[in-house]
Amino acid sequence: MRNKPHLEEKFKKHPLVIYKLEDKVNWVNFFGNNHPIHLEIGTGRSDFILKLARENHDINFIGMDKVKEALNYPVSKAKEEGLPNIGFIYGDARNLREYFDDDRVSRIYLNFSDPWTKRKHIKRRLTHKDFLELYKKILIEGGEIHLKTDDYNFFKFSLESLSQNGFLLRNITFDLHHSKFAEDNIMTGYEKRWLSEGKGIFRLEGVFKTE
Ligand SMILES: C[S@@+](CC[C@H](N)C(=O)[O-])C[C@H]1O[C@@H](n2cnc3c(N)ncnc32)[C@H](O)[C@@H]1O
């Protein structure tokens, strides 16, 4: 993706983008209501949450990405369509606590997260226990993680990591597009690409339970 320095300026002033934080964001003020928040970490082109936002007006969607160029398209698209229930964070998931109070988010989507295949990069995986600890803080009790990936090793790692760190696993499939979840599935940009190359897609849900 080509570096676009002017995006910094655009995002700093953009009403849909949380760019730099002096204080925690007041999401009720941001959206103008207290509807549940669903957050996609590593949102990229955001085809997935844009569609969800169009179809679910009683949920607020936030797309987060650490690459500003990735957010250019969805931010423009959301503005053009006048979607009132979507916002974006230009930032790294490592800093999630700067953006959310405790018990603020109902669902986290991890769609085709970078698998970080080398062992020395294991801590960068978005399902590493350090990230799960952050998610547990911002999720409500009973909050969920929904994950899709084409990478078997990342999927296996995620199943183990979630189950060992306080998430109850459910609705798991090793072949999403030939499963009962296919009908309601909304495809992401990467999903379309991997599917066209004949790859299978793995899916899981984890529910956060304190007891
Ligand atoms: C492979 S793309 C997937 C994009 C989209 N979810 C999809 O399925 O089409 C992964 C995205 O995650 C973003 N990303 C990776 N690590 C991140 C992090 N720690 N915090 C925020 N975004 C991250 C990358 O910049 C990239 O846009």
The ligand as a MOL file (V3000), in Angstrom:
LIG
                    3D

  0  0  0     0  0            999 V3000
M  V30 BEGIN CTAB
M  V30 COUNTS 27 29 0 0 0
M  V30 BEGIN ATOM
M  V30 1 C -4.8830 -9.2680 6.4100 0
M  V30 2 S -5.6260 -7.7100 6.7160 0 CHG=1
M  V30 3 C -7.3450 -8.1480 6.9250 0
M  V30 4 C -8.2860 -6.9960 6.6450 0
M  V30 5 C -9.7710 -7.2780 6.7960 0
M  V30 6 N -10.1120 -7.6430 8.1640 0
M  V30 7 C -10.2340 -8.3600 5.8600 0
M  V30 8 O -10.5430 -9.4740 6.3110 0
M  V30 9 O -10.3220 -8.0860 4.6540 0 CHG=-1
M  V30 10 C -5.0920 -7.3970 8.3810 0
M  V30 11 C -5.2650 -5.9510 8.8120 0
M  V30 12 O -4.9860 -5.8580 10.1980 0
M  V30 13 C -4.2680 -4.6750 10.4660 0
M  V30 14 N -3.5380 -4.8970 11.7440 0
M  V30 15 C -2.5790 -5.8210 11.9750 0
M  V30 16 N -2.1480 -5.7490 13.2540 0
M  V30 17 C -2.8640 -4.7450 13.8420 0
M  V30 18 C -2.8510 -4.1720 15.1390 0
M  V30 19 N -2.0190 -4.6200 16.0930 0
M  V30 20 N -3.7120 -3.1680 15.4110 0
M  V30 21 C -4.5370 -2.6870 14.4480 0
M  V30 22 N -4.5760 -3.1860 13.1890 0
M  V30 23 C -3.7560 -4.1990 12.8870 0
M  V30 24 C -3.3740 -4.5180 9.2440 0
M  V30 25 O -2.9430 -3.1800 9.0810 0
M  V30 26 C -4.3140 -4.9550 8.1210 0
M  V30 27 O -5.0620 -3.8890 7.5810 0
M  V30 END ATOM
M  V30 BEGIN BOND
M  V30 1 1 1 2
M  V30 2 1 2 3
M  V30 3 1 2 10
M  V30 4 1 3 4
M  V30 5 1 4 5
M  V30 6 1 5 6
M  V30 7 1 5 7
M  V30 8 2 7 8
M  V30 9 1 7 9
M  V30 10 1 10 11
M  V30 11 1 11 12
M  V30 12 1 11 26
M  V30 13 1 12 13
M  V30 14 1 13 14
M  V30 15 1 13 24
M  V30 16 1 14 15
M  V30 17 1 14 23
M  V30 18 2 15 16
M  V30 19 1 16 17
M  V30 20 1 17 18
M  V30 21 2 17 23
M  V30 22 1 18 19
M  V30 23 2 18 20
M  V30 24 1 20 21
M  V30 25 2 21 22
M  V30 26 1 22 23
M  V30 27 1 24 25
M  V30 28 1 24 26
M  V30 29 1 26 27
M  V30 END BOND
M  V30 END CTAB
M  END
